[in-house]
Amino acid sequence: MVTRTVRCWIAAGVAALAAAAGFTLHADAGTTARVAAAYTLPPVNAAFDYQIGQVYTPPAAVRVVSRDREAAPAAGLYNICYVNAFQVQPQEATWWQQHHDDLLLRDAQGRYVIDGAWDEMVLDIRTPAKRTALAAIVNGWIDGCAAKGFQAVEPDNIDTYDRFGGLLTRDQAVAYLRLLAPHAHSAGLAIAQKNTTTLDGQGKAAGLDFAIAEECGRYDECDAYTEVYGANLIVIEYTAAAFKKACTAVGASVSVVRRDLDVTAPGSGTYVYQAC
């Protein structure tokens, strides 16, 4: 898919021409508009594979796959690009400290805020200036996803505002998403709401197109996503019981898979893949 971004004055004639050409105008800062390239959502209830840990040849029935932004897309499939947009991958911590230390969240004592479950520093989205600076970096990654041939992007850890003692807010997360979603669209990519049920409809209002939910079956939360996105939902579970529960609850209408927690490849000894 060819990406086209056009800067132009907002005018009725421009909007009409864009509509006729199959593009959508997205308001930008000031008096200009960005014309979005065409983008396509993942096929509904299609067999899915979650490969953000290790890449391998997907099972034969799979039509949609999610992979890390550093990986290549799977040939012939719908590919979702995983981007850690709200936290720092452990292997990238030194780069962030050397180049963008001011964009790392600190607590009242000046200590880095760390997601201990994954050893990831949290990004500071509290001010417009910081959000703009972060979006410039992450949108560069999104452009890289598009250049590689991905069809969508999955910005992870949106729910940081729910997990660190009130240091961040939902409004800040939504404002940040409003900088990422239009850019993804302009690059020809759909963009997902990754996890968090407390966004309610704010994620969709910010421009998110579909949802990817980890363990919504386990926590009886899948309805919170379908109420906003309908069948445009992909569910990942990590236990047999939760997988069965999700398949029973929503498996007839949305994509549901079970993976191992470390999302490993076949032959690893811990690899698990099931779909319903």
KOLBA-69813 format. One record per residue (C-alpha): residue number from 1; x, y, z. Coordinates in Angstrom, 2 decimals. Example, Ala and Ser with C-alpha at 12.3 -4.5 7.8 and 13.67 -1.06 7.14 Angstrom:
<pts>
- nr / u / v / w
- 1 / 12.30 / -4.50 / 7.80
- 2 / 13.67 / -1.06 / 7.14
</pts>
This chain:
<pts>
- nr / u / v / w
- 1 / 0.00 / 0.00 / 0.00
- 2 / 1.39 / 3.39 / -0.99
- 3 / 1.38 / 6.03 / 1.74
- 4 / 0.46 / 9.57 / 0.73
- 5 / 0.46 / 12.54 / 3.10
- 6 / -0.64 / 15.89 / 1.72
- 7 / -0.60 / 19.25 / 3.49
- 8 / -3.31 / 21.60 / 2.29
- 9 / -5.65 / 24.42 / 3.34
- 10 / -8.97 / 23.23 / 4.72
- 11 / -11.58 / 24.07 / 2.15
- 12 / -14.77 / 22.52 / 0.87
- 13 / -13.27 / 21.87 / -2.52
- 14 / -10.27 / 20.06 / -1.03
- 15 / -12.53 / 17.92 / 1.14
- 16 / -14.67 / 16.99 / -1.86
- 17 / -11.64 / 16.02 / -3.93
- 18 / -10.25 / 13.92 / -1.07
- 19 / -13.58 / 12.11 / -0.64
- 20 / -13.79 / 11.42 / -4.35
- 21 / -10.28 / 9.94 / -4.27
- 22 / -11.14 / 7.65 / -1.35
- 23 / -9.21 / 9.53 / 1.33
- 24 / -10.31 / 10.94 / 4.67
- 25 / -9.34 / 14.36 / 5.98
- 26 / -8.03 / 14.45 / 9.57
- 27 / -7.71 / 17.83 / 11.27
- 28 / -4.14 / 18.80 / 12.12
- 29 / -2.83 / 21.61 / 14.32
- 30 / -3.53 / 25.09 / 13.00
- 31 / -5.26 / 25.61 / 9.66
- 32 / -3.88 / 22.65 / 7.74
- 33 / -5.24 / 19.18 / 7.24
- 34 / -3.63 / 15.80 / 6.70
- 35 / -5.11 / 13.57 / 4.03
- 36 / -4.99 / 9.98 / 5.27
- 37 / -4.01 / 7.11 / 3.08
- 38 / -6.58 / 4.34 / 2.86
- 39 / -6.35 / 1.87 / 5.73
- 40 / -8.10 / -1.42 / 6.45
- 41 / -9.12 / -3.00 / 9.74
- 42 / -8.23 / -6.63 / 10.47
- 43 / -10.78 / -9.15 / 9.13
- 44 / -13.38 / -9.93 / 11.80
- 45 / -13.17 / -13.29 / 13.59
- 46 / -10.22 / -14.40 / 11.49
- 47 / -7.66 / -16.89 / 12.83
- 48 / -4.99 / -14.87 / 14.66
- 49 / -1.49 / -15.49 / 15.98
- 50 / 0.34 / -13.38 / 18.58
- 51 / 4.07 / -13.35 / 17.84
- 52 / 5.43 / -10.35 / 19.75
- 53 / 7.99 / -12.55 / 21.53
- 54 / 9.44 / -14.78 / 18.81
- 55 / 8.69 / -14.89 / 15.09
- 56 / 7.91 / -18.15 / 13.29
- 57 / 5.84 / -19.43 / 10.38
- 58 / 2.20 / -19.06 / 11.48
- 59 / -0.15 / -22.07 / 11.58
- 60 / -1.78 / -22.71 / 8.20
- 61 / -5.21 / -21.31 / 9.09
- 62 / -3.91 / -17.98 / 10.42
- 63 / -4.89 / -14.83 / 8.52
- 64 / -3.83 / -12.14 / 11.03
- 65 / -0.57 / -11.91 / 12.97
- 66 / 0.90 / -9.38 / 15.42
- 67 / 4.67 / -8.93 / 15.51
- 68 / 7.14 / -6.54 / 17.11
- 69 / 8.08 / -3.44 / 15.13
- 70 / 11.63 / -4.77 / 14.75
- 71 / 10.37 / -7.89 / 12.97
- 72 / 9.33 / -8.37 / 9.36
- 73 / 5.63 / -8.89 / 8.55
- 74 / 4.37 / -12.37 / 7.71
- 75 / 4.02 / -12.68 / 3.94
- 76 / 0.48 / -12.79 / 2.60
- 77 / -1.23 / -12.10 / 5.94
- 78 / -2.76 / -9.07 / 7.67
- 79 / 0.05 / -7.82 / 9.95
- 80 / -0.25 / -5.77 / 13.14
- 81 / 2.86 / -3.95 / 14.35
- 82 / 3.51 / -4.03 / 18.12
- 83 / 4.83 / -0.73 / 19.51
- 84 / 5.46 / -0.10 / 23.21
- 85 / 4.13 / 3.46 / 23.14
- 86 / 3.73 / 4.14 / 26.86
- 87 / 6.70 / 2.27 / 28.39
- 88 / 10.33 / 1.52 / 27.53
- 89 / 11.49 / -1.87 / 26.30
- 90 / 14.28 / -3.02 / 28.70
- 91 / 16.86 / -3.27 / 25.90
- 92 / 16.16 / 0.36 / 24.94
- 93 / 16.46 / 1.85 / 28.46
- 94 / 20.01 / 3.14 / 27.98
- 95 / 19.07 / 4.88 / 24.72
- 96 / 16.17 / 6.66 / 26.41
- 97 / 18.31 / 7.72 / 29.36
- 98 / 21.04 / 9.06 / 27.08
- 99 / 18.80 / 10.84 / 24.57
- 100 / 15.42 / 11.53 / 26.22
- 101 / 15.87 / 11.25 / 29.97
- 102 / 13.41 / 14.13 / 30.47
- 103 / 10.65 / 12.01 / 28.91
- 104 / 10.91 / 9.26 / 31.54
- 105 / 8.38 / 9.41 / 34.37
- 106 / 9.66 / 10.03 / 37.89
- 107 / 7.93 / 9.87 / 41.25
- 108 / 7.87 / 12.59 / 43.93
- 109 / 11.35 / 11.52 / 45.09
- 110 / 12.78 / 11.83 / 41.57
- 111 / 13.08 / 8.08 / 41.04
- 112 / 12.23 / 6.44 / 37.73
- 113 / 8.78 / 4.84 / 37.73
- 114 / 9.22 / 1.18 / 36.75
- 115 / 6.70 / -1.44 / 35.70
- 116 / 8.16 / -4.21 / 37.83
- 117 / 6.32 / -7.00 / 36.04
- 118 / 8.30 / -6.37 / 32.85
- 119 / 11.19 / -4.18 / 34.10
- 120 / 10.03 / -1.30 / 31.89
- 121 / 10.41 / 2.39 / 32.66
- 122 / 7.23 / 4.42 / 32.17
- 123 / 7.07 / 7.35 / 29.73
- 124 / 5.99 / 10.77 / 30.99
- 125 / 2.85 / 11.89 / 29.15
- 126 / 1.80 / 14.54 / 31.69
- 127 / 2.32 / 17.72 / 29.66
- 128 / 1.51 / 18.73 / 26.07
- 129 / 5.19 / 19.34 / 25.37
- 130 / 6.22 / 15.90 / 26.59
- 131 / 3.38 / 14.22 / 24.68
- 132 / 4.41 / 16.02 / 21.50
- 133 / 8.04 / 14.97 / 21.95
- 134 / 7.08 / 11.36 / 22.64
- 135 / 4.70 / 11.27 / 19.68
- 136 / 7.50 / 12.44 / 17.39
- 137 / 9.51 / 9.36 / 18.42
- 138 / 6.67 / 6.84 / 18.38
- 139 / 5.24 / 8.18 / 15.12
- 140 / 8.65 / 7.56 / 13.60
- 141 / 8.29 / 3.92 / 14.65
- 142 / 4.80 / 3.86 / 13.16
- 143 / 6.22 / 5.13 / 9.87
- 144 / 8.73 / 2.28 / 10.06
- 145 / 5.90 / -0.22 / 10.51
- 146 / 4.18 / 1.15 / 7.41
- 147 / 7.39 / 1.08 / 5.39
- 148 / 7.86 / -2.61 / 6.26
- 149 / 4.38 / -3.47 / 5.03
- 150 / 2.32 / -3.78 / 8.23
- 151 / -1.37 / -2.93 / 7.96
- 152 / -2.03 / -1.85 / 11.56
- 153 / -0.28 / -0.76 / 14.74
- 154 / -0.79 / -1.92 / 18.32
- 155 / 0.39 / 0.73 / 20.87
- 156 / 0.86 / -1.13 / 24.15
- 157 / 0.51 / -0.09 / 27.79
- 158 / -2.18 / 2.53 / 27.29
- 159 / -3.35 / 1.62 / 30.81
- 160 / -0.31 / 3.09 / 32.57
- 161 / -2.67 / 5.75 / 33.98
- 162 / -4.43 / 3.01 / 35.97
- 163 / -1.31 / 1.38 / 37.40
- 164 / 1.04 / 3.91 / 38.99
- 165 / -0.67 / 5.60 / 41.91
- 166 / -2.38 / 8.38 / 40.01
- 167 / 0.83 / 9.85 / 38.56
- 168 / -0.83 / 9.73 / 35.12
- 169 / -4.43 / 10.33 / 34.06
- 170 / -6.79 / 8.97 / 31.44
- 171 / -7.13 / 12.43 / 29.89
- 172 / -3.36 / 12.54 / 29.37
- 173 / -3.39 / 9.10 / 27.74
- 174 / -6.26 / 10.09 / 25.44
- 175 / -4.51 / 13.33 / 24.47
- 176 / -1.41 / 11.32 / 23.60
- 177 / -3.45 / 8.84 / 21.55
- 178 / -4.88 / 11.78 / 19.62
- 179 / -1.33 / 12.45 / 18.41
- 180 / -0.71 / 8.82 / 17.42
- 181 / -3.99 / 7.76 / 15.80
- 182 / -4.18 / 10.37 / 13.01
- 183 / -0.53 / 9.77 / 12.20
- 184 / -1.13 / 6.02 / 11.92
- 185 / -4.03 / 6.69 / 9.58
- 186 / -1.95 / 9.07 / 7.49
- 187 / 0.58 / 6.26 / 7.09
- 188 / -2.13 / 3.88 / 5.91
- 189 / -2.37 / 1.92 / 9.16
- 190 / -5.33 / 1.06 / 11.37
- 191 / -4.62 / 1.49 / 15.09
- 192 / -5.73 / -0.65 / 18.02
- 193 / -6.80 / -0.03 / 21.58
- 194 / -4.51 / -2.39 / 23.52
- 195 / -6.13 / -3.52 / 26.78
- 196 / -7.76 / -1.29 / 29.43
- 197 / -11.52 / -1.25 / 29.88
- 198 / -11.55 / 2.14 / 31.64
- 199 / -11.10 / 4.14 / 28.43
- 200 / -14.79 / 3.51 / 27.77
- 201 / -15.47 / 5.19 / 24.41
- 202 / -12.62 / 7.68 / 24.70
- 203 / -10.22 / 5.50 / 22.76
- 204 / -12.51 / 5.25 / 19.78
- 205 / -13.20 / 9.01 / 20.00
- 206 / -9.42 / 9.56 / 19.86
- 207 / -9.26 / 7.63 / 16.58
- 208 / -8.65 / 4.01 / 17.60
- 209 / -10.22 / 1.51 / 15.21
- 210 / -10.31 / -1.89 / 16.90
- 211 / -9.22 / -3.58 / 20.13
- 212 / -6.66 / -6.18 / 21.19
- 213 / -7.41 / -7.48 / 24.68
- 214 / -5.25 / -9.73 / 26.80
- 215 / -7.17 / -11.88 / 29.30
- 216 / -10.56 / -10.25 / 28.92
- 217 / -12.06 / -13.74 / 29.23
- 218 / -10.22 / -14.39 / 32.46
- 219 / -11.52 / -11.16 / 33.98
- 220 / -15.00 / -11.15 / 32.38
- 221 / -14.19 / -7.97 / 30.46
- 222 / -14.70 / -8.90 / 26.80
- 223 / -18.11 / -7.20 / 26.70
- 224 / -16.44 / -3.90 / 27.62
- 225 / -14.57 / -4.06 / 24.31
- 226 / -17.39 / -5.32 / 22.10
- 227 / -19.67 / -2.57 / 23.42
- 228 / -17.27 / -0.04 / 21.86
- 229 / -15.75 / -1.90 / 18.89
- 230 / -18.34 / -4.57 / 18.12
- 231 / -16.73 / -7.64 / 16.52
- 232 / -13.51 / -5.70 / 15.78
- 233 / -11.81 / -7.39 / 18.74
- 234 / -8.88 / -9.80 / 19.08
- 235 / -8.56 / -11.70 / 22.38
- 236 / -5.42 / -13.36 / 23.77
- 237 / -5.64 / -15.69 / 26.78
- 238 / -2.80 / -17.43 / 28.62
- 239 / -4.50 / -20.26 / 30.51
- 240 / -6.66 / -23.17 / 29.37
- 241 / -9.54 / -22.15 / 31.65
- 242 / -9.56 / -18.52 / 30.51
- 243 / -9.29 / -19.55 / 26.86
- 244 / -12.31 / -21.83 / 27.20
- 245 / -14.19 / -19.06 / 28.97
- 246 / -13.41 / -16.50 / 26.25
- 247 / -14.32 / -18.93 / 23.48
- 248 / -17.68 / -19.54 / 25.13
- 249 / -18.33 / -15.85 / 25.74
- 250 / -17.24 / -14.26 / 22.45
- 251 / -15.49 / -16.89 / 20.32
- 252 / -18.37 / -17.19 / 17.89
- 253 / -17.97 / -13.59 / 16.76
- 254 / -14.40 / -12.43 / 17.46
- 255 / -10.85 / -13.79 / 17.20
- 256 / -9.73 / -15.66 / 20.33
- 257 / -6.38 / -17.42 / 20.82
- 258 / -4.42 / -18.95 / 23.64
- 259 / -0.68 / -18.33 / 23.78
- 260 / 2.04 / -19.02 / 26.31
- 261 / 2.87 / -16.04 / 28.52
- 262 / 6.30 / -15.49 / 26.94
- 263 / 4.84 / -15.82 / 23.40
- 264 / 7.56 / -18.23 / 22.35
- 265 / 8.04 / -20.17 / 19.10
- 266 / 7.38 / -23.86 / 18.38
- 267 / 10.15 / -26.03 / 19.80
- 268 / 10.77 / -23.76 / 22.79
- 269 / 9.31 / -26.18 / 25.30
- 270 / 6.81 / -23.60 / 26.54
- 271 / 5.08 / -22.87 / 23.22
- 272 / 1.28 / -22.90 / 23.30
- 273 / -1.11 / -22.00 / 20.50
- 274 / -4.85 / -22.65 / 20.30
- 275 / -7.63 / -20.85 / 18.45
- 276 / -11.41 / -21.06 / 18.56
</pts>
